[in-house]
């Protein structure tokens, strides 16, 4: 993801997986990314200065 104004989104995995690399993306304010995984996996890669909250 190379977006300079990433706004969030949804990731859905069913019997599969996703690797989502946000290390080159920029955000403004708070962003929500909803992830649903059933029988698979999701790997999120974010810049080290981002604060990530799981809920």
Residue, then its C-alpha position, 0 to 999 in steps of 0.5 A: x500500500x503506497x497511499x499518502x492518505x490511507x483511510x482504512x477499510x476491511x479485510x476478509x479471509x476465509x480459508x486463506x490469508x493476507x499480508x498487508x504492508x502499510x510501511x509506505x502508507x501515511x495516515x491523518x488522524x485515526x484510521x480503522x481497519x476491520x479484519x475478519x479471518x476464518x480458517x486463515x491468517x492476516x499479517x499486518x506490517x505497519x511503521x514502527x511509529x504507529x500506535x496500533x490498538x486491537x479491539 
